[in-house]
Amino acid sequence: MEKISGLTITEHQNSKRIIDIKIEDEILDKLIFPFNKFDITALEYKPFTRFTLAKSLDELTSNELSKLMNKIIRDRETGCFIIGPKNLNSKINHTFLVKLSTAIAHLIGIPNHDSMAGKYYARFIVKHEDKSDSYLRKAYTNMDLHTDGTYVKEVTDWLLMTKIDEQNVEGGETAMLHLDDWEHCGDLYSDPVGKQNFIWGSPKSKNIDYKVEHPVFSSDENGKPNISYIDQFPEPKNMEQGNFLQRLSDGLEESKNKTITKLPVGSAIIANNYFWLHGRKPFKENKDLSRELLRIRGSFFIN
């Protein structure tokens, strides 16, 4: 593993494809001053301030962190990392974590406008009771493996999810699956139905008033499979498409090669959205359950 001053870099204990990056106190302490320069409203209204935060973070690692993150996220062998404070303390509050997530994202690329939240990021809380129209906030339902951005026109190369807070939580672990580890990938990727155009819509809460068309499977520049899929949003045109989606869903959910990980509070998981699928296991029922997540997704910088 690479050595960068102020960071501890290791392979994740559950997967050699996922890299763990822990930010040590010496860097976090030095971030407090530059992070205090901008409040959250400034970050939301003035996009260039987000790059200022990103530069502050990168410079504290002699600009090595951005190189490492971009190398991991673009490499098909890995394509995923978890990054967060090595030690949580009282200075690392929710506002600090929003700023840290913003800095990390802006070293990788440009976030998409998140229509659900009306900002470059979305924050949402999962609680015991829920009246929403998507699986995102349903605590006791398995959130099946999927990729992001299936129903929007924007390019979604990567996504970042930060666990801002968690109270009275059992279960709810993050499930990840790399396409090259999926036992059923060859079978489904070679089925011509997966290369047909599917219609993708979305529920009202997403605030998207159009539908898009694209296949489930495409190929990268080396001919390896990429996927764009979520179970809730495709609208099959016929029996053939409907049955293909059922086979795909069953094949993903019964995979023995998922990486199940409990993301620590304060940490973010960042994944390549073309060959990593992500989901969440159900929580154990608790009327006081609460989890807050932050999501940013976007495109790579074009160099």
Secondary structure, DSSP 4 states (H G I P E B T S, - for coil): ----TTEEEEEETTEEEEEEEEE-HHHHHHHHHHHHTS-HHHHHH-HHHHHHHHHHHHHTTTTHHHHHHHHHHH-TT--EEEEEESS--TTS-HHHHHHHHHHHHTTTEEEPPBTTTTBSSEEEEEESS---SSGGG-TTS-EEEE-S-TTSSS---EEEEEEEEEES--B--EEEEEGGG-TTHHHHHTSGGGGS-EEE---GGG-----EEE-SEEE-TTS-EEE---TTSEE-SSHHHHHHHHHHHHHHHT-S-PEEE-PPTT-EEEEETTTEEEEEPPBPP-TT-EEEEEEEEEEE---
